[in-house]
Amino acid sequence: MAIVDLLGKTKGKDSQMSVTDIYQALDLPQAIASQHLITLKDRGVLKSSKVGTKIYYSLAVPQLLKVIDTLEDYSGRL
């Protein structure tokens, strides 16, 4: 969820972040971040684009963050 939250709050060109930006922002080992990113992409949560040697990730459906926030608000009321 931290990766989705981070990408959802990213501003700028298509709200994309490189693998390096993501693992540094979340203080994760690069290998762990890459595994999570691949899993989220395979499940359709994220999309990626390659520029040179860098891979950039963004939310596949930007509205996903609103859905997650709504579910978290609702679960907090239970």
Phi and psi restraints in degrees (range 20) as a CNS / XPLOR table:
assign (resid 1 and name C) (resid 2 and name N)
       (resid 2 and name CA) (resid 2 and name C) 1.0 -63.6 20.0 2
assign (resid 2 and name N) (resid 2 and name CA)
       (resid 2 and name C) (resid 3 and name N) 1.0 -37.7 20.0 2
assign (resid 2 and name C) (resid 3 and name N)
       (resid 3 and name CA) (resid 3 and name C) 1.0 -66.6 20.0 2
assign (resid 3 and name N) (resid 3 and name CA)
       (resid 3 and name C) (resid 4 and name N) 1.0 -45.6 20.0 2
assign (resid 3 and name C) (resid 4 and name N)
       (resid 4 and name CA) (resid 4 and name C) 1.0 -62.3 20.0 2
assign (resid 4 and name N) (resid 4 and name CA)
       (resid 4 and name C) (resid 5 and name N) 1.0 -43.7 20.0 2
assign (resid 4 and name C) (resid 5 and name N)
       (resid 5 and name CA) (resid 5 and name C) 1.0 -61.8 20.0 2
assign (resid 5 and name N) (resid 5 and name CA)
       (resid 5 and name C) (resid 6 and name N) 1.0 -45.1 20.0 2
assign (resid 5 and name C) (resid 6 and name N)
       (resid 6 and name CA) (resid 6 and name C) 1.0 -60.9 20.0 2
assign (resid 6 and name N) (resid 6 and name CA)
       (resid 6 and name C) (resid 7 and name N) 1.0 -48.1 20.0 2
assign (resid 6 and name C) (resid 7 and name N)
       (resid 7 and name CA) (resid 7 and name C) 1.0 -67.2 20.0 2
assign (resid 7 and name N) (resid 7 and name CA)
       (resid 7 and name C) (resid 8 and name N) 1.0 -32.9 20.0 2
assign (resid 7 and name C) (resid 8 and name N)
       (resid 8 and name CA) (resid 8 and name C) 1.0 -68.4 20.0 2
assign (resid 8 and name N) (resid 8 and name CA)
       (resid 8 and name C) (resid 9 and name N) 1.0 -25.2 20.0 2
assign (resid 8 and name C) (resid 9 and name N)
       (resid 9 and name CA) (resid 9 and name C) 1.0 -99.3 20.0 2
assign (resid 9 and name N) (resid 9 and name CA)
       (resid 9 and name C) (resid 10 and name N) 1.0 1.4 20.0 2
assign (resid 9 and name C) (resid 10 and name N)
       (resid 10 and name CA) (resid 10 and name C) 1.0 -78.8 20.0 2
assign (resid 10 and name N) (resid 10 and name CA)
       (resid 10 and name C) (resid 11 and name N) 1.0 132.7 20.0 2
assign (resid 10 and name C) (resid 11 and name N)
       (resid 11 and name CA) (resid 11 and name C) 1.0 -105.1 20.0 2
assign (resid 11 and name N) (resid 11 and name CA)
       (resid 11 and name C) (resid 12 and name N) 1.0 163.0 20.0 2
assign (resid 11 and name C) (resid 12 and name N)
       (resid 12 and name CA) (resid 12 and name C) 1.0 111.6 20.0 2
assign (resid 12 and name N) (resid 12 and name CA)
       (resid 12 and name C) (resid 13 and name N) 1.0 -159.4 20.0 2
assign (resid 12 and name C) (resid 13 and name N)
       (resid 13 and name CA) (resid 13 and name C) 1.0 -59.9 20.0 2
assign (resid 13 and name N) (resid 13 and name CA)
       (resid 13 and name C) (resid 14 and name N) 1.0 105.0 20.0 2
assign (resid 13 and name C) (resid 14 and name N)
       (resid 14 and name CA) (resid 14 and name C) 1.0 55.3 20.0 2
assign (resid 14 and name N) (resid 14 and name CA)
       (resid 14 and name C) (resid 15 and name N) 1.0 16.7 20.0 2
assign (resid 14 and name C) (resid 15 and name N)
       (resid 15 and name CA) (resid 15 and name C) 1.0 52.4 20.0 2
assign (resid 15 and name N) (resid 15 and name CA)
       (resid 15 and name C) (resid 16 and name N) 1.0 44.7 20.0 2
assign (resid 15 and name C) (resid 16 and name N)
       (resid 16 and name CA) (resid 16 and name C) 1.0 -97.7 20.0 2
assign (resid 16 and name N) (resid 16 and name CA)
       (resid 16 and name C) (resid 17 and name N) 1.0 148.8 20.0 2
assign (resid 16 and name C) (resid 17 and name N)
       (resid 17 and name CA) (resid 17 and name C) 1.0 -137.6 20.0 2
assign (resid 17 and name N) (resid 17 and name CA)
       (resid 17 and name C) (resid 18 and name N) 1.0 146.0 20.0 2
assign (resid 17 and name C) (resid 18 and name N)
       (resid 18 and name CA) (resid 18 and name C) 1.0 -78.9 20.0 2
assign (resid 18 and name N) (resid 18 and name CA)
       (resid 18 and name C) (resid 19 and name N) 1.0 162.9 20.0 2
assign (resid 18 and name C) (resid 19 and name N)
       (resid 19 and name CA) (resid 19 and name C) 1.0 -55.3 20.0 2
assign (resid 19 and name N) (resid 19 and name CA)
       (resid 19 and name C) (resid 20 and name N) 1.0 -44.3 20.0 2
assign (resid 19 and name C) (resid 20 and name N)
       (resid 20 and name CA) (resid 20 and name C) 1.0 -60.4 20.0 2
assign (resid 20 and name N) (resid 20 and name CA)
       (resid 20 and name C) (resid 21 and name N) 1.0 -46.1 20.0 2
assign (resid 20 and name C) (resid 21 and name N)
       (resid 21 and name CA) (resid 21 and name C) 1.0 -59.3 20.0 2
assign (resid 21 and name N) (resid 21 and name CA)
       (resid 21 and name C) (resid 22 and name N) 1.0 -40.6 20.0 2
assign (resid 21 and name C) (resid 22 and name N)
       (resid 22 and name CA) (resid 22 and name C) 1.0 -68.3 20.0 2
assign (resid 22 and name N) (resid 22 and name CA)
       (resid 22 and name C) (resid 23 and name N) 1.0 -51.1 20.0 2
assign (resid 22 and name C) (resid 23 and name N)
       (resid 23 and name CA) (resid 23 and name C) 1.0 -68.5 20.0 2
assign (resid 23 and name N) (resid 23 and name CA)
       (resid 23 and name C) (resid 24 and name N) 1.0 -30.4 20.0 2
assign (resid 23 and name C) (resid 24 and name N)
       (resid 24 and name CA) (resid 24 and name C) 1.0 -71.8 20.0 2
assign (resid 24 and name N) (resid 24 and name CA)
       (resid 24 and name C) (resid 25 and name N) 1.0 -41.0 20.0 2
assign (resid 24 and name C) (resid 25 and name N)
       (resid 25 and name CA) (resid 25 and name C) 1.0 -64.6 20.0 2
assign (resid 25 and name N) (resid 25 and name CA)
       (resid 25 and name C) (resid 26 and name N) 1.0 -33.6 20.0 2
assign (resid 25 and name C) (resid 26 and name N)
       (resid 26 and name CA) (resid 26 and name C) 1.0 -98.0 20.0 2
assign (resid 26 and name N) (resid 26 and name CA)
       (resid 26 and name C) (resid 27 and name N) 1.0 0.2 20.0 2
assign (resid 26 and name C) (resid 27 and name N)
       (resid 27 and name CA) (resid 27 and name C) 1.0 54.4 20.0 2
assign (resid 27 and name N) (resid 27 and name CA)
       (resid 27 and name C) (resid 28 and name N) 1.0 50.1 20.0 2
assign (resid 27 and name C) (resid 28 and name N)
       (resid 28 and name CA) (resid 28 and name C) 1.0 -113.0 20.0 2
assign (resid 28 and name N) (resid 28 and name CA)
       (resid 28 and name C) (resid 29 and name N) 1.0 152.7 20.0 2
assign (resid 28 and name C) (resid 29 and name N)
       (resid 29 and name CA) (resid 29 and name C) 1.0 -62.9 20.0 2
assign (resid 29 and name N) (resid 29 and name CA)
       (resid 29 and name C) (resid 30 and name N) 1.0 144.5 20.0 2
assign (resid 29 and name C) (resid 30 and name N)
       (resid 30 and name CA) (resid 30 and name C) 1.0 -56.7 20.0 2
assign (resid 30 and name N) (resid 30 and name CA)
       (resid 30 and name C) (resid 31 and name N) 1.0 -42.6 20.0 2
assign (resid 30 and name C) (resid 31 and name N)
       (resid 31 and name CA) (resid 31 and name C) 1.0 -63.4 20.0 2
assign (resid 31 and name N) (resid 31 and name CA)
       (resid 31 and name C) (resid 32 and name N) 1.0 -41.1 20.0 2
assign (resid 31 and name C) (resid 32 and name N)
       (resid 32 and name CA) (resid 32 and name C) 1.0 -66.2 20.0 2
assign (resid 32 and name N) (resid 32 and name CA)
       (resid 32 and name C) (resid 33 and name N) 1.0 -46.3 20.0 2
assign (resid 32 and name C) (resid 33 and name N)
       (resid 33 and name CA) (resid 33 and name C) 1.0 -59.8 20.0 2
assign (resid 33 and name N) (resid 33 and name CA)
       (resid 33 and name C) (resid 34 and name N) 1.0 -44.2 20.0 2
assign (resid 33 and name C) (resid 34 and name N)
       (resid 34 and name CA) (resid 34 and name C) 1.0 -61.8 20.0 2
assign (resid 34 and name N) (resid 34 and name CA)
       (resid 34 and name C) (resid 35 and name N) 1.0 -41.6 20.0 2
assign (resid 34 and name C) (resid 35 and name N)
       (resid 35 and name CA) (resid 35 and name C) 1.0 -61.9 20.0 2
assign (resid 35 and name N) (resid 35 and name CA)
       (resid 35 and name C) (resid 36 and name N) 1.0 -45.2 20.0 2
assign (resid 35 and name C) (resid 36 and name N)
       (resid 36 and name CA) (resid 36 and name C) 1.0 -64.9 20.0 2
assign (resid 36 and name N) (resid 36 and name CA)
       (resid 36 and name C) (resid 37 and name N) 1.0 -41.4 20.0 2
assign (resid 36 and name C) (resid 37 and name N)
       (resid 37 and name CA) (resid 37 and name C) 1.0 -62.4 20.0 2
assign (resid 37 and name N) (resid 37 and name CA)
       (resid 37 and name C) (resid 38 and name N) 1.0 -43.1 20.0 2
assign (resid 37 and name C) (resid 38 and name N)
       (resid 38 and name CA) (resid 38 and name C) 1.0 -63.5 20.0 2
assign (resid 38 and name N) (resid 38 and name CA)
       (resid 38 and name C) (resid 39 and name N) 1.0 -43.3 20.0 2
assign (resid 38 and name C) (resid 39 and name N)
       (resid 39 and name CA) (resid 39 and name C) 1.0 -62.0 20.0 2
assign (resid 39 and name N) (resid 39 and name CA)
       (resid 39 and name C) (resid 40 and name N) 1.0 -46.2 20.0 2
assign (resid 39 and name C) (resid 40 and name N)
       (resid 40 and name CA) (resid 40 and name C) 1.0 -64.1 20.0 2
assign (resid 40 and name N) (resid 40 and name CA)
       (resid 40 and name C) (resid 41 and name N) 1.0 -36.3 20.0 2
assign (resid 40 and name C) (resid 41 and name N)
       (resid 41 and name CA) (resid 41 and name C) 1.0 -68.2 20.0 2
assign (resid 41 and name N) (resid 41 and name CA)
       (resid 41 and name C) (resid 42 and name N) 1.0 -44.5 20.0 2
assign (resid 41 and name C) (resid 42 and name N)
       (resid 42 and name CA) (resid 42 and name C) 1.0 -61.4 20.0 2
assign (resid 42 and name N) (resid 42 and name CA)
       (resid 42 and name C) (resid 43 and name N) 1.0 -28.6 20.0 2
assign (resid 42 and name C) (resid 43 and name N)
       (resid 43 and name CA) (resid 43 and name C) 1.0 -89.7 20.0 2
assign (resid 43 and name N) (resid 43 and name CA)
       (resid 43 and name C) (resid 44 and name N) 1.0 -0.2 20.0 2
assign (resid 43 and name C) (resid 44 and name N)
       (resid 44 and name CA) (resid 44 and name C) 1.0 84.7 20.0 2
assign (resid 44 and name N) (resid 44 and name CA)
       (resid 44 and name C) (resid 45 and name N) 1.0 9.9 20.0 2
assign (resid 44 and name C) (resid 45 and name N)
       (resid 45 and name CA) (resid 45 and name C) 1.0 -80.7 20.0 2
assign (resid 45 and name N) (resid 45 and name CA)
       (resid 45 and name C) (resid 46 and name N) 1.0 -37.8 20.0 2
assign (resid 45 and name C) (resid 46 and name N)
       (resid 46 and name CA) (resid 46 and name C) 1.0 -118.0 20.0 2
assign (resid 46 and name N) (resid 46 and name CA)
       (resid 46 and name C) (resid 47 and name N) 1.0 158.4 20.0 2
assign (resid 46 and name C) (resid 47 and name N)
       (resid 47 and name CA) (resid 47 and name C) 1.0 -124.4 20.0 2
assign (resid 47 and name N) (resid 47 and name CA)
       (resid 47 and name C) (resid 48 and name N) 1.0 159.3 20.0 2
assign (resid 47 and name C) (resid 48 and name N)
       (resid 48 and name CA) (resid 48 and name C) 1.0 -134.9 20.0 2
assign (resid 48 and name N) (resid 48 and name CA)
       (resid 48 and name C) (resid 49 and name N) 1.0 158.4 20.0 2
assign (resid 48 and name C) (resid 49 and name N)
       (resid 49 and name CA) (resid 49 and name C) 1.0 -142.7 20.0 2
assign (resid 49 and name N) (resid 49 and name CA)
       (resid 49 and name C) (resid 50 and name N) 1.0 147.8 20.0 2
assign (resid 49 and name C) (resid 50 and name N)
       (resid 50 and name CA) (resid 50 and name C) 1.0 -109.6 20.0 2
assign (resid 50 and name N) (resid 50 and name CA)
       (resid 50 and name C) (resid 51 and name N) 1.0 130.2 20.0 2
assign (resid 50 and name C) (resid 51 and name N)
       (resid 51 and name CA) (resid 51 and name C) 1.0 -126.6 20.0 2
assign (resid 51 and name N) (resid 51 and name CA)
       (resid 51 and name C) (resid 52 and name N) 1.0 108.6 20.0 2
assign (resid 51 and name C) (resid 52 and name N)
       (resid 52 and name CA) (resid 52 and name C) 1.0 64.5 20.0 2
assign (resid 52 and name N) (resid 52 and name CA)
       (resid 52 and name C) (resid 53 and name N) 1.0 -120.9 20.0 2
assign (resid 52 and name C) (resid 53 and name N)
       (resid 53 and name CA) (resid 53 and name C) 1.0 -99.9 20.0 2
assign (resid 53 and name N) (resid 53 and name CA)
       (resid 53 and name C) (resid 54 and name N) 1.0 -1.7 20.0 2
assign (resid 53 and name C) (resid 54 and name N)
       (resid 54 and name CA) (resid 54 and name C) 1.0 -98.2 20.0 2
assign (resid 54 and name N) (resid 54 and name CA)
       (resid 54 and name C) (resid 55 and name N) 1.0 144.5 20.0 2
assign (resid 54 and name C) (resid 55 and name N)
       (resid 55 and name CA) (resid 55 and name C) 1.0 -109.4 20.0 2
assign (resid 55 and name N) (resid 55 and name CA)
       (resid 55 and name C) (resid 56 and name N) 1.0 130.0 20.0 2
assign (resid 55 and name C) (resid 56 and name N)
       (resid 56 and name CA) (resid 56 and name C) 1.0 -111.3 20.0 2
assign (resid 56 and name N) (resid 56 and name CA)
       (resid 56 and name C) (resid 57 and name N) 1.0 138.4 20.0 2
assign (resid 56 and name C) (resid 57 and name N)
       (resid 57 and name CA) (resid 57 and name C) 1.0 -116.0 20.0 2
assign (resid 57 and name N) (resid 57 and name CA)
       (resid 57 and name C) (resid 58 and name N) 1.0 148.5 20.0 2
assign (resid 57 and name C) (resid 58 and name N)
       (resid 58 and name CA) (resid 58 and name C) 1.0 -149.4 20.0 2
assign (resid 58 and name N) (resid 58 and name CA)
       (resid 58 and name C) (resid 59 and name N) 1.0 167.1 20.0 2
assign (resid 58 and name C) (resid 59 and name N)
       (resid 59 and name CA) (resid 59 and name C) 1.0 -68.7 20.0 2
assign (resid 59 and name N) (resid 59 and name CA)
       (resid 59 and name C) (resid 60 and name N) 1.0 134.1 20.0 2
assign (resid 59 and name C) (resid 60 and name N)
       (resid 60 and name CA) (resid 60 and name C) 1.0 -69.0 20.0 2
assign (resid 60 and name N) (resid 60 and name CA)
       (resid 60 and name C) (resid 61 and name N) 1.0 -35.2 20.0 2
assign (resid 60 and name C) (resid 61 and name N)
       (resid 61 and name CA) (resid 61 and name C) 1.0 -128.3 20.0 2
assign (resid 61 and name N) (resid 61 and name CA)
       (resid 61 and name C) (resid 62 and name N) 1.0 100.5 20.0 2
assign (resid 61 and name C) (resid 62 and name N)
       (resid 62 and name CA) (resid 62 and name C) 1.0 -56.2 20.0 2
assign (resid 62 and name N) (resid 62 and name CA)
       (resid 62 and name C) (resid 63 and name N) 1.0 -28.4 20.0 2
assign (resid 62 and name C) (resid 63 and name N)
       (resid 63 and name CA) (resid 63 and name C) 1.0 -71.4 20.0 2
assign (resid 63 and name N) (resid 63 and name CA)
       (resid 63 and name C) (resid 64 and name N) 1.0 -9.0 20.0 2
assign (resid 63 and name C) (resid 64 and name N)
       (resid 64 and name CA) (resid 64 and name C) 1.0 -57.6 20.0 2
assign (resid 64 and name N) (resid 64 and name CA)
       (resid 64 and name C) (resid 65 and name N) 1.0 -37.3 20.0 2
assign (resid 64 and name C) (resid 65 and name N)
       (resid 65 and name CA) (resid 65 and name C) 1.0 -63.2 20.0 2
assign (resid 65 and name N) (resid 65 and name CA)
       (resid 65 and name C) (resid 66 and name N) 1.0 -37.4 20.0 2
assign (resid 65 and name C) (resid 66 and name N)
       (resid 66 and name CA) (resid 66 and name C) 1.0 -64.9 20.0 2
assign (resid 66 and name N) (resid 66 and name CA)
       (resid 66 and name C) (resid 67 and name N) 1.0 -40.6 20.0 2
assign (resid 66 and name C) (resid 67 and name N)
       (resid 67 and name CA) (resid 67 and name C) 1.0 -62.6 20.0 2
assign (resid 67 and name N) (resid 67 and name CA)
       (resid 67 and name C) (resid 68 and name N) 1.0 -45.8 20.0 2
assign (resid 67 and name C) (resid 68 and name N)
       (resid 68 and name CA) (resid 68 and name C) 1.0 -62.2 20.0 2
assign (resid 68 and name N) (resid 68 and name CA)
       (resid 68 and name C) (resid 69 and name N) 1.0 -44.4 20.0 2
assign (resid 68 and name C) (resid 69 and name N)
       (resid 69 and name CA) (resid 69 and name C) 1.0 -60.5 20.0 2
assign (resid 69 and name N) (resid 69 and name CA)
       (resid 69 and name C) (resid 70 and name N) 1.0 -42.0 20.0 2
assign (resid 69 and name C) (resid 70 and name N)
       (resid 70 and name CA) (resid 70 and name C) 1.0 -63.1 20.0 2
assign (resid 70 and name N) (resid 70 and name CA)
       (resid 70 and name C) (resid 71 and name N) 1.0 -44.6 20.0 2
assign (resid 70 and name C) (resid 71 and name N)
       (resid 71 and name CA) (resid 71 and name C) 1.0 -63.6 20.0 2
assign (resid 71 and name N) (resid 71 and name CA)
       (resid 71 and name C) (resid 72 and name N) 1.0 -40.3 20.0 2
assign (resid 71 and name C) (resid 72 and name N)
       (resid 72 and name CA) (resid 72 and name C) 1.0 -65.3 20.0 2
assign (resid 72 and name N) (resid 72 and name CA)
       (resid 72 and name C) (resid 73 and name N) 1.0 -40.6 20.0 2
assign (resid 72 and name C) (resid 73 and name N)
       (resid 73 and name CA) (resid 73 and name C) 1.0 -62.4 20.0 2
assign (resid 73 and name N) (resid 73 and name CA)
       (resid 73 and name C) (resid 74 and name N) 1.0 -44.4 20.0 2
assign (resid 73 and name C) (resid 74 and name N)
       (resid 74 and name CA) (resid 74 and name C) 1.0 -64.8 20.0 2
assign (resid 74 and name N) (resid 74 and name CA)
       (resid 74 and name C) (resid 75 and name N) 1.0 -43.9 20.0 2
assign (resid 74 and name C) (resid 75 and name N)
       (resid 75 and name CA) (resid 75 and name C) 1.0 -66.9 20.0 2
assign (resid 75 and name N) (resid 75 and name CA)
       (resid 75 and name C) (resid 76 and name N) 1.0 -27.0 20.0 2
assign (resid 75 and name C) (resid 76 and name N)
       (resid 76 and name CA) (resid 76 and name C) 1.0 -70.9 20.0 2
assign (resid 76 and name N) (resid 76 and name CA)
       (resid 76 and name C) (resid 77 and name N) 1.0 -19.1 20.0 2
assign (resid 76 and name C) (resid 77 and name N)
       (resid 77 and name CA) (resid 77 and name C) 1.0 -88.3 20.0 2
assign (resid 77 and name N) (resid 77 and name CA)
       (resid 77 and name C) (resid 78 and name N) 1.0 -10.5 20.0 2
